[in-house]
Amino acid sequence: MPSGRQRLLLPPSEEEQLDQARALLASAQAQIALLEEEDPRKAKEHFKKALEYYRNLEKPEGIAESLLGAFTACDLLLRVAAIRCKDLREDIEAS
């Protein structure tokens, strides 16, 4: 794999271009799952895919965005689980 300096001088290979497109697509799918579909579990999986591509491409900004997105999705999953547990506890206490 070429160093960062060599990478600046050489155009991206076809495989790098495809990985970049796949990373962008996975990131977009994650955002749609999180914001429009309100499905944090699905979003987390797409962010994980994007993270894999950005790591292979050595793109720190993409890595950071993917990690933050995955963390946000996990945080939402935990909040939903906490609310469900609270509701269940209240139902049990009421019966």
C-alpha positions in Angstrom: 0.0 0.0 0.0 1.5 3.4 -0.9 2.4 5.9 1.8 0.3 9.0 2.3 2.7 11.1 0.4 2.7 8.6 -2.6 -1.0 8.5 -2.4 -1.2 12.3 -2.9 0.9 12.0 -6.0 -1.0 9.1 -7.6 -4.6 9.1 -8.7 -6.8 6.6 -6.7 -6.9 3.2 -8.1 -10.2 1.8 -9.4 -10.5 -0.3 -6.2 -10.0 2.7 -4.0 -12.6 4.6 -6.0 -15.1 1.7 -5.5 -14.3 1.5 -1.8 -14.9 5.3 -1.5 -18.2 5.0 -3.2 -19.2 2.0 -1.0 -18.2 3.9 2.1 -20.3 6.9 1.0 -23.2 4.6 0.2 -23.0 2.8 3.5 -22.9 6.2 5.3 -25.9 7.5 3.4 -27.8 4.3 4.2 -26.9 4.6 7.8 -28.2 8.2 8.0 -31.5 7.2 6.3 -31.9 4.3 8.6 -31.3 6.5 11.6 -33.1 9.7 10.7 -35.9 8.6 8.3 -36.6 5.0 9.2 -35.8 5.5 12.9 -34.0 2.1 12.9 -30.8 2.5 15.0 -30.0 -1.2 14.7 -29.9 -1.0 10.9 -28.0 2.3 11.1 -25.4 0.8 13.3 -24.8 -2.0 10.8 -24.4 0.5 7.9 -22.0 2.6 10.0 -19.9 -0.5 10.7 -19.7 -1.2 6.9 -18.7 2.4 6.3 -16.1 2.2 9.0 -14.5 -0.9 7.4 -14.2 0.9 4.1 -12.8 4.1 5.6 -10.3 2.2 7.6 -9.1 0.4 4.4 -8.9 3.8 2.7 -7.1 5.3 5.7 -9.5 8.2 5.8 -9.5 9.6 9.3 -12.5 11.9 8.8 -14.6 9.0 7.5 -13.4 6.8 10.4 -14.4 9.4 12.9 -17.8 10.0 11.3 -18.5 6.3 11.2 -17.5 5.7 14.8 -19.6 8.7 15.9 -22.6 7.5 13.9 -22.3 3.9 15.3 -22.0 5.3 18.8 -25.1 7.5 18.3 -27.0 4.4 17.0 -25.9 2.4 20.0 -26.8 5.2 22.4 -30.4 5.3 20.9 -30.7 1.5 21.2 -29.7 1.7 24.9 -32.2 4.6 25.5 -35.0 2.6 23.9 -34.1 -0.5 25.9 -34.1 1.6 29.1 -37.5 3.0 28.4 -38.9 -0.4 27.6 -37.5 -1.8 30.8 -39.0 1.1 32.8 -42.4 0.5 31.2 -42.2 -3.2 31.9 -41.2 -2.6 35.5 -44.2 -0.3 35.9 -46.5 -2.8 34.3 -45.3 -5.5 36.7 -45.6 -3.3 39.7 -49.2 -2.3 38.7 -50.3 -5.9 38.4 
